[in-house]
């Protein structure tokens, strides 16, 4: 208000992403609350109801109660009615979240296709990083400032002859959680990250230290996606090329020795693997 501020405020270019992101998260929170209510209701329910529905797991715990017709005495009818109402609420919220996530994915991809296509970055994590950054790079002059904003800047924690750093507990915790989820995905399925984790483990680093290093490296990568235009290789031609040469998905899987879902998701653009895509295209063209 005084006019002395030198920072550039967030713009409104991600207002739609923010709105969809908040709505999708609230749907998940409401769904979790309804699931917890079902669990608590079954714990104190009469034995007949508890025996019938208490042992159900996963989607069966909501699908079976959603189809029931409350009968019996007053107590049983009331409890079954409440159980049915909660189960249907869970199903409706799951459908709502799926719809919102699809719309959010479209918005995020339009805003920053490079960020969305990065390995391990889903609609939710991409939306959170866009909301945190504000979609204008002038606010973040260096990747170190973005790391500090996300709470992944290393904090000295040395003592005596031990020279080490620890995780930061500051910054935007939602952005920090998004980077943490990306790190978990890459630790479980990205060959390069798995190799890095193995090397750091052999160097006697703890899991917390490895996660800190990964989050800092991921923040550096995400900063590049947020502040520069990254060209995304086109993979829309892969499936038409394969079908034009009458090459089956099984033949592709056997040649590259990967799971069928890997090739299927790559052709549909659900996952990104530039090295595999280039090798796949070269193999089809020479087949």
C-alpha positions in Angstrom: 0.0 0.0 0.0 2.9 2.4 0.7 4.4 1.8 -2.7 7.8 0.7 -1.3 7.4 -3.0 -2.1 9.7 -4.3 -4.8 8.4 -7.8 -5.2 6.0 -8.8 -8.1 2.7 -10.1 -6.8 1.1 -13.3 -8.1 -1.1 -12.8 -11.2 -4.5 -14.3 -11.9 -3.4 -16.6 -14.7 -3.7 -19.7 -12.4 -7.0 -18.7 -10.8 -8.9 -21.5 -12.6 -6.2 -24.0 -11.6 -6.4 -22.9 -8.0 -10.2 -23.1 -8.0 -10.3 -26.6 -9.4 -7.5 -27.7 -7.2 -9.2 -26.6 -4.1 -12.5 -28.2 -5.1 -10.8 -31.5 -5.9 -9.0 -31.5 -2.6 -12.2 -30.7 -0.7 -13.9 -33.6 -2.4 -11.2 -36.0 -1.3 -11.4 -34.7 2.3 -15.2 -35.1 2.4 -14.8 -38.6 0.9 -12.3 -39.5 3.6 -14.6 -38.1 6.3 -17.5 -40.2 5.0 -15.4 -43.4 4.9 -14.3 -42.8 8.5 -17.9 -42.3 9.5 -18.8 -45.7 7.9 -16.0 -47.3 9.8 -17.1 -45.8 13.1 -20.7 -46.7 12.4 -19.9 -50.3 11.8 -17.8 -50.6 15.0 -20.8 -49.7 17.2 -23.5 -51.3 14.9 -25.5 -54.4 16.0 -23.7 -57.7 15.5 -25.8 -58.7 12.5 -24.8 -55.5 10.6 -21.3 -55.6 11.8 -20.9 -59.2 10.7 -22.3 -58.5 7.2 -20.5 -55.3 6.4 -17.7 -55.0 8.9 -15.4 -57.4 7.1 -15.7 -55.7 3.7 -12.6 -54.0 2.3 -11.9 -51.5 -0.5 -14.7 -50.6 -2.9 -16.9 -53.5 -1.6 -17.4 -51.5 1.7 -19.2 -48.8 -0.2 -20.8 -50.8 -3.1 -22.6 -53.3 -0.9 -24.2 -50.8 1.5 -25.1 -48.5 -1.4 -27.3 -51.2 -2.9 -29.0 -52.4 0.3 -32.7 -51.9 1.3 -33.0 -51.1 4.9 -35.3 -53.6 6.8 -35.8 -54.8 10.3 -36.7 -53.1 13.5 -36.3 -49.3 14.1 -32.7 -49.5 15.2 -31.6 -51.7 12.3 -33.5 -49.6 9.7 -32.0 -46.4 11.0 -28.4 -47.7 11.0 -28.7 -49.3 7.6 -30.3 -46.1 6.2 -27.3 -44.1 7.5 -24.9 -46.6 6.1 -26.5 -46.5 2.7 -26.5 -42.7 2.7 -22.8 -42.5 3.6 -21.9 -45.2 1.0 -23.6 -43.3 -1.8 -22.0 -40.1 -0.6 -18.6 -41.7 -1.0 -19.4 -42.9 -4.5 -20.7 -39.4 -5.5 -17.6 -37.7 -4.1 -15.3 -40.2 -5.9 -17.1 -39.4 -9.2 -16.9 -35.7 -8.5 -13.2 -35.9 -7.7 -12.5 -37.9 -10.9 -14.4 -35.2 -13.0 -12.5 -32.3 -11.3 -9.2 -34.0 -11.7 -9.8 -34.5 -15.4 -10.6 -30.8 -15.8 -7.7 -29.9 -13.6 -5.4 -32.0 -15.8 -6.6 -30.1 -18.9 -6.0 -26.7 -17.3 -2.5 -27.6 -16.0 -1.5 -29.0 -19.4 -2.7 -25.9 -21.2 -0.8 -23.7 -18.7 2.5 -25.6 -18.6 2.7 -28.8 -20.7 6.4 -29.2 -19.8 5.7 -29.3 -16.1 2.8 -31.8 -16.5 4.9 -34.1 -18.7 7.8 -34.3 -16.2 8.3 -37.7 -14.7 6.2 -38.3 -11.5 4.3 -35.0 -11.9 0.5 -35.6 -11.8 -2.4 -33.1 -12.1 -2.5 -32.5 -8.3 1.3 -31.9 -7.9 1.5 -29.8 -11.0 -1.4 -27.6 -9.9 0.1 -27.1 -6.5 3.4 -26.0 -7.9 1.7 -23.6 -10.3 -0.4 -22.1 -7.5 2.7 -21.7 -5.3 4.8 -20.1 -8.1 1.9 -17.9 -9.3 2.8 -18.7 -12.9 5.0 -15.6 -13.3 8.7 -16.2 -13.2 9.5 -12.6 -12.1 8.6 -13.5 -8.5 11.3 -16.1 -8.4 14.7 -14.7 -9.5 16.7 -17.9 -8.8 16.1 -21.5 -8.4 17.4 -21.2 -4.8 14.6 -18.8 -4.0 12.1 -21.3 -5.3 13.7 -24.0 -3.2 13.4 -21.8 -0.1 9.8 -21.0 -1.0 9.0 -24.8 -1.2 10.9 -25.5 2.0 13.6 -27.7 0.5 16.5 -25.4 0.9 19.2 -27.3 2.9 19.5 -26.2 6.6 23.0 -26.6 8.2 22.8 -29.1 11.1 26.5 -29.8 11.6 27.9 -30.8 15.0 31.5 -31.3 15.9 33.2 -33.3 13.1 29.9 -34.2 11.5 29.1 -32.0 8.5 25.5 -32.5 7.4 22.2 -30.7 6.5 18.6 -31.4 7.4 15.2 -30.9 5.9 13.8 -27.4 6.1 10.6 -27.0 8.1 9.7 -23.7 6.6 8.2 -22.5 3.3 5.0 -23.6 1.6 4.2 -27.0 3.1 1.8 -27.9 0.3 4.5 -27.3 -2.3 6.9 -29.2 -0.1 4.4 -32.1 0.0 4.1 -32.0 -3.8 7.9 -32.3 -4.2 7.9 -35.1 -1.7 5.3 -37.1 -3.7 7.3 -36.6 -6.9 10.4 -37.9 -5.1 8.5 -41.0 -3.8 7.2 -41.8 -7.3 10.7 -41.5 -8.8 12.3 -43.5 -6.0 9.9 -46.4 -6.7 9.8 -46.4 -10.6 12.4 -44.1 -12.1 15.6 -46.1 -13.0 17.9 -43.1 -12.7 16.5 -42.1 -9.3 16.7 -45.7 -8.0 20.3 -45.8 -9.1 21.0 -42.5 -7.3 19.3 -43.8 -4.1 21.4 -47.0 -4.2 24.6 -44.9 -4.5 23.7 -42.6 -1.7 22.7 -45.5 0.5 26.1 -47.2 -0.2 27.6 -43.9 0.9 25.9 -44.4 4.3 23.3 -41.6 3.9 20.0 -42.0 5.7 16.6 -42.1 3.9 15.8 -38.6 5.2 19.1 -37.2 3.8 18.5 -38.9 0.4 14.9 -37.5 0.3 16.3 -34.0 1.1 18.8 -34.3 -1.7 16.1 -35.5 -4.1 13.7 -32.8 -3.2 16.3 -30.1 -3.7 17.2 -31.6 -7.2 13.5 -31.9 -8.1 12.9 -28.2 -7.0 15.7 -27.2 -9.4 14.1 -29.1 -12.2 10.6 -27.8 -11.5 12.0 -24.2 -11.4 13.2 -24.7 -15.0 9.8 -25.9 -16.1 8.0 -23.0 -14.4 10.3 -20.3 -15.7 11.2 -21.4 -19.2 9.3 -23.0 -22.1 10.1 -26.7 -22.4 9.4 -28.4 -25.8 7.5 -31.6 -25.3 8.2 -34.4 -27.9 5.2 -35.4 -29.9 4.1 -39.0 -29.3 0.7 -38.8 -31.0 2.3 -40.6 -34.1 3.4 -43.7 -32.2 0.2 -45.7 -32.2 -0.8 -44.8 -35.9 2.7 -45.8 -37.0 2.5 -49.1 -35.3 -1.0 -49.8 -36.6 0.0 -48.8 -40.1 2.6 -51.5 -40.2 0.3 -54.0 -38.5 2.7 -54.4 -35.5 0.9 -55.7 -32.4 1.4 -54.4 -29.0 2.7 -57.8 -27.9 5.5 -57.6 -30.5 6.5 -54.2 -29.2 6.5 -55.5 -25.6 8.6 -58.5 -26.4 11.1 -56.4 -28.3 11.6 -53.7 -25.6 11.0 -56.1 -22.7 8.6 -53.9 -20.8 5.1 -54.3 -19.5 2.2 -53.8 -21.9 0.8 -51.0 -19.8 4.1 -49.1 -20.3 3.7 -49.0 -24.0 0.0 -48.4 -23.8 0.4 -45.4 -21.5 3.2 -44.1 -23.6 1.1 -44.1 -26.7 -1.8 -42.4 -25.0 0.4 -39.7 -23.5 -0.3 -40.7 -19.9 3.4 -41.2 -19.1 6.5 -39.6 -20.5 9.7 -41.5 -21.4 11.6 -39.6 -24.1 14.3 -42.2 -24.5 11.8 -45.1 -24.9 9.7 -42.9 -27.3 12.6 -42.2 -29.6 13.7 -45.8 -29.5 10.1 -46.9 -30.2 9.8 -44.6 -33.1 13.1 -45.6 -34.7 12.2 -49.3 -34.3 8.8 -48.9 -36.0 10.2 -46.9 -38.9 12.9 -49.5 -39.6 10.6 -52.5 -39.0 
